[in-house]
Amino acid sequence: MNGKTRLALTKGRLEKDTVNLLEKAGLNISMIKNPERKLILDIPGYPLEIILLKGSDVATYVEHGVADLGVVGKDVLLEKPKPVYEVADLGFGACRMAVAGPPSAVEDGKKLLRVASKYPRIAREHFEEKGQSVEIIEQQGSVELAPLMGLSDVIVDIVETGNTLKANGLIILEEIVKISARLIVNKVSYKTRRVEMNALIDMLEKQAAQGGKG
């Protein structure tokens, strides 16, 4: 890495919001705004290298020390826990993990509840804590279809505006946990490169607290 700190970003909205914080902090992020399909990007004038990954891969890269730090949604950390330090809630990418379904599901009271979700671990742990027996049906596409087509009784999914649920006649039945972007750090890097780590952590936390205002 030639002495550079390596930061893994989740492609998409979290990437853009993190890049915005770096820009407001005064860094030259022109290479990120015009990546030309590159996945490894150097920040001119600052010992920082950015790598762009799918959200599910960010924590894995940080876990193995390929990246020193990473920005990833809390949903990813809950669904696939990794031995990394979660050092900051950056606040953006805010949404909710919730149980949703048709209004009739409120009164069903079934002994065995069929739950469709992209997040089987989160869903199972939530209902187990309530003492509810469940059959988890893992989905990768539009989980809203599952209760509409009779595949499941309810779903567990991320809800941002709730518009998709409303458009399909579904309602939020229960909120499980609030989700937002989290800054994670490799455990070894945090011990051996503490000065560099803290400098970048402080930079991102400060800009996040200011709402990205320079």
Secondary structure, DSSP 8 states (H G I E B T S, - for coil): -TT-EEEEEETTHHHHHHHHHHHHTT---HHHHS-TT-SEEEETTTTEEEEEE-HHHHHHHHHTTSSSEEEEEHHHHHHS--S-EEEEE---S-EEEEEEE-TTHHHH--SEEEEEES-HHHHHHHHHHHT-EEEEEE-SS-TTHHHHTTS-SEEEEEESSSHHHHHTT-EEEEEEEEE-EEEEE-HHHHHHSHHHHHHHHHHHHHHHHTTT--
